[in-house]
Amino acid sequence: MKRLQELTKEINELTLKIEQEYPELYQYLDETPITISAEMNAKMDTKNFSDYLNSLKQLLKHHIAEHPHKK
């Protein structure tokens, strides 16, 4: 499994891509990499970050499938 630092980097990069290339999708994200680490009750482990990264990937994949004219 990936290290927490690697997952954080991937989450940051994917969130930035969504923000820059899919602003219509970005506005619906409930959290950003800045707030994910600030949550007091969140357990910071690789599984949680991996799950979050996978959910971002699925969200983007679904958005692209539904809006094929975008990048």
DAWO-V781494 format. One record per run of one state. SS is the DSSP state (~ for helix, > for strand, _ for the rest). FROM is the first residue (numbers start at 1). TO is the last residue. Records with the same first field share a line. If there is no record, write none. Layout:
SS: FROM-TO ; FROM-TO
//
This chain:
_: 1-3 ; 22-22 ; 27-32 ; 37-45 ; 67-71
~: 4-21 ; 23-26 ; 33-36 ; 46-66
//
